Amino acid sequence: MKIDMPLTFPQQVEPQRVGTTCASPSQNQEGTAALSPDLAQFSVDGGKVQQLKSNLAAVPDVRQDRVAALQQAIASGSYNVSGQQIAQAMSSDLLGGE
C-alpha cells in the first residue's frame, strides 16, 4: 500500500506558492507570477519610544532607600542570613536564576 501518492488539484483550487502573487488566473497558468516584496510596519512612533527612554533614564539604578535600610540593619547587627540562604543565592546567581 502506497501512502504518499502525489495529489493533483484542479487549476481553480491549486494552492499558491509562498511569496508569489497572482494578478489573474491567466498569469498563474503562464507561470509569470511576480514576487511580492517583504514589508514591515511598526505601530509605535519614534516620539513614544523617546518618551519611554527618558522615563527609564529617570529611574535610579540603585534603590537608595533599600540600601540605607540594609546598611542600618548590618550596622546594628540585626541583619542575619543563614548559610543555606547564602548558598541558595550563590547557586541561583551562578545558574542565571533570580
Secondary structure, 3 states (H helix, E strand, C coil): CCCCCCCCCCHHHCCCCCCEECCCHHHHHHCCCEECCCCCCCCCCHHHHHHHHHHHHHCCCCCHHHHHHHHHHHHHCCCCCCHHHHHHHHHHHHHCCC
